[in-house]
Amino acid sequence: MTPDDDGTQRTQPPTAPAGRVRSFLFGLLTVTLASLAGLVLVEIGLGALRGHIEGSDRMDKGLFRYDPNLGWALTRDWTGRHRHYDFDTDYAVNTFGFRGAPLFGGAGARIPVTAIYGDSFTFGLGVTDDQTFTAQLNELAGGARAFDNMGVPGYSTDQELLLAERGLDLLQADRVLLVTYLANDLIDNMNPFPVQVHNAKPLFRLRDGALVLENVPVPRAAKPTAERARTLGDLILDGIVPVSRGPVLDWMAGTEIARWSGLLPPRWPDDLAARFRAHAGPSLALYQALVLRLRDGLAAKGIRLDVALMPGRSMLVDSDGASARYQDVIRQDILSGLDAAGVPVIDLAAELSRKRAAVGASEAADWFYPNEGHLTAKGHRVVAELLLRRVSD
């Protein structure tokens, strides 16, 4: 209250002390800087964790040996340990050079045998010998049919074809199941070095509709540095870039925080599927030629061929991602092409997706290791149960 000249008292509006304003601004600045510092520390920590996970893979030496016709093969009678951030397990290779009990060459004289060819998903990276879907098929079949695990980590369709052809005269099986991994098998068929392996491999080319084998004997040369730098994502998205949200959001989308949290996923062009299909045309043609050559060679020996399509983890947990959408395009075109050629196909990708819808996303996430990506023991069990209905008739 202050007096005017006439002696009346008037109320003056309160004035905030300047010190209080400064304290508020200082506090706001402090909280902001602390939050930014915290985010920086989280970003650094998540990056360090990713580096630790990616560098955690340790395998005892000797699982693989050089093979001049295949690039590499499993070492007979090898046993060893495989450690990763996601698992710690042991492997054993039998006297025939494959994983699991040595049914190959023996059980066929007594009961019908299915020989299963594939890559690391068939071999069973990350699980024990008795947890692979092949071993669990033997358990579920109850002696009515035997299943041999002919899977070799890193193999693509071309190597699986050559491996099967090598053993045709010894193969005591009435059926062969070829497991195709949708994420990278068709890509690896096109290249002398697989995207996730540093060793060279044989290579087929299609010339005037005929398969021509190259790169044999397989050279022991190291994978070129430029090739080592390319990831599976690079090859899947060759020439395709996400739709920009602007420089700030694009930068934020590339941070470890966004990667781990799933925030700001890439926005892909509306015609992504069409681009995948156009780009994958040559690899699909080569794949079909390889499968038909295997079918015809087996048929000459009275052996039936079935193909199973194995999805990658992303198809079950990130169905909108680029890898999942690429795999779905490949899946559809393989189904169409092999159906027209009369080759039976077991669509595990569709079967697993239906089962995921029935049991829920959290349950389905347990079918794959979250960082390493291969099937867990639970995932192998689900695959075995799905396959049993189709491979036991």
C-alpha angles and dihedrals in degrees: 000000000000129000121241122216090268091056097251119136119236129189116238121209113256115257119214112232112253090231092061092054091049090050091051093050092046091051092049091049091048093051091047094050092044090051091049091047089049092051090049090052091048090049091050092046094050090048090051090048092051090050090049092050094047091048096046097085110115125169126180110246124259106044091118132047130189116264118187094210101038103028093237139002137188118276113245117246092006122152127182151136131266120198128189136157086260100044149003114210146146132240132200127195118204129226092270092057099256136103125269135014112349097251091140110105095011117051094052091074090062109028134012114277133209115201111208117207123190147108134276092315089060094040088051108235109198099024136081124260094263094048099062115109089245091056091045091050088057089052094047094045090059095212096309091110134007125223124205121204107224094164120135121190113248097017122138129197095278094056091044089053093050092045091052092046090051091058101039095108091050100035108116095193135111093202138037124200115201111200112205117198105216098206100066116349095097091045092051091049087066098052138064090224121046113234094240099034128069096209125092121246140194116276133210123204126196110230119175089339094307127111114240119190118222138170093046125163081045110235120238090221117136119252110266116255092241090054092049090055093058115093129203088254090056091054095044091049097040105161094355120112130182120260108263120245092189131285097283097049091040089055092047091049089058096056125106090240091059091044095052096039097044091234120147099012114195117277109226128203115272090241094054094123092051091050091050091050094050093047094045096051097101093044091050091051091050092046093052092049090052093049093048091050089052092047093051093046092050093045090057087061094045093254123137122224125214125178124213122197111218115198125214121242092262093066089064102036105026106029093163094054124105095249093051092048092048091051091050092054090049091046094053094048094047090050091050095046099044093043089056089049092050096246113144112236128196106207101210090168091062093039092052092045091054091048090048089055089052099047101031136251096276092055092047091051088065091063091076133043106254097227107017093044104215125120118282121221087266090052092050089052092053091048091048091052092049093047096045093072091054104039102042101066 
